[in-house]
Amino acid sequence: LYHIGLETNEDFVKKTKAGIRNLKRIIEINDEHQQKLIKDISLLNTYCKLQKLRLTRLFHYLFRMFEKRLYKNLTGKKPNLIVFDFYKLGYLCKITHQHSNLLV
C-alpha cells in the first residue's frame, strides 16, 4: 500500500490493526447500535457472515498460517488490496478468538 510518501506501508498496516482493535471495542460496548454498525461496516458484516457459518475459527487458523506472507505482501513494492481485505478480516478473527467471541 503506497501513500505518496506520507507514511510507510508498515505504519499503515500498524494503524489499520489499531483501528480494528478499536472497532472491536466499540462493538463490544455499544449494544444499542451494534446491528447498524454491522450493516454499515463491511468488515463487521463479513465477520458476522463467517460467524453464522461457524467459520471464524477456520479463518483464524488460516490467518495464523499465512499472516507473515500476507504482511510481506502488504509491506512490499506491489501490495494487493484483496490481500489487505483478507488481512483485516483475519486480524479481526485473531483478536476475537484471543479474547472472547465478538457479536455472539
Residue, then its C-alpha position, 0 to 999 in steps of 0.5 A: l500500500y503506497h501513500i505518496g510518501l506520507e507514511t510507510n506501508e508498515d505504519f499503515v498496516k500498524k494503524t489499520k490493526a489499531g483501528i480494528r482493535n478499536l472497532k472491536r471495542i466499540i462493538e463490544i460496548n455499544d449494544e444499542h447500535q451494534q446491528k447498524l454498525i454491522k450493516d454499515i461496516s463491511l468488515l463487521n458484516t463479513y465477520c458476522k457472515l463467517q460467524k453464522l457459518r461457524l467459520t471464524r475459527l477456520f479463518h483464524y487458523l488460516f490467518r495464523m498460517f499465512e499472516k507473515r506472507l500476507y504482511k510481506n505482501l502488504t509491506g512490499k513494492k506491489p501490495n494487493l488490496i484483496v490481500f489487505d481485505f483478507y488481512k483485516l478480516g483475519y486480524l479481526c478473527k485473531i483478536t476475537h478468538q484471543h479474547s472472547n467471541l465478538l457479536v455472539 
